[in-house]
Amino acid sequence: MRRARGFWGGRHRLLRTVKESLLRSGQFAYRDRRNRKREFRRLWIQRISAAARLRGTSYSQLMHGLKQAQVEIDRKALSELAFHDPEAFGCVVEEATGALSS
């Protein structure tokens, strides 16, 4: 009952309902801990893609160029660069396009 504090109505008051609510909430928590990772990766890719298109390239071309240039930067850091420091992101894009052209 202590873990059901803050639940609404009978969900914090009735023993059977409390047990069902806690079981379901635990299942949702377990599932959503995995879904959160997917959602953040999707967000990072969207930010990188939008910033790359402003620089005249696509997301896939940018990532391929970075792999060829052997620049090891993860999507989270690349997204932060694109969002907070567009000049540095521009330098990364130039590095990637330079690797593609050679």
N, C-alpha and C positions, 0 to 999 in steps of 0.2 A: 504494500500500500504506500510505503514511503517513496518508492520510485515513480508512483503515479501522481505525485503532487503536481498541481498545475493543469492536470487534465480536466476537461469540462464535463459537468453533469455526473452521471453514474459511472463514468470512466475512472473517477478517482474515489468512488464511494462503495461500489458493489464489487465483491470479491471476484466473482466469475468474470464480470466485465473488465475489471482491472487486469486479470490474468490474460484475457484475450487481447486487450489493448497493448499490454507490454510485449506480448509475443509478436503481434503485428508490427509494432514500432521497432522492435529489434530486427525483424526481417527487412523493413524499409531502410533502417540505418546501415545494415550490412550491404544491401544492394547499392545504396546511394554512395557509399564510400568508394565503390568501384566506378560508378557513373560519373562522379565528380572529376575523376582523372580524365575521362573521355571528353567531358564538357570543356574543361580547361584547354585540352589539346585542340579542340575545334575552335575555341576562341583565339588561341595563339595563331593558328593557321589562317583564320579570317583576317586578323590584324596584319600579318606578314603579307598576305595576298593583296590586301588593299594598298599597303605602302609600296609594294613591289610594282603594282600597276601604275601608281603615280610616277614611278621612276622608269616606266616604259618596258617592263618585263613581266612575265607571269610568275606565279608561285613555283610552278614545277621547274621552269627554266632557272630561277634563282637557286633553288635547292640543288639542282643538278650542277650548276656552276660552282656552288660552294663545295660540293663533294669533289669536283675535279680540281679545285684550287686547294683542296685539303684543309679547308677552314672548318674546324670542329667547334661549332657553336650550336647549342640546342635551341629548340623552337621557343622556349620560354624566354631565354635571354634575347633572342632575335626579335621577339614580339615587344619586349621592353624597350629595346633600341628603337624600333619603328615607332613606338608610341611616345617615348619621352625624349629621344635624341635623334631626330630625323637626319641630321648631318652625318652622324656616325653610321646610321643605316645606309645612307647614300654611299659612303666609302665601302661598306660591305657589298653593296650591289655592284659597284664598279669592279671590285675584286672578282666577283662571281662572273660578271659579263666578260671581263678580261680573260678569265680562264676558259670560257666558252669559245671565244674567238680564236684562241691560239691552239 
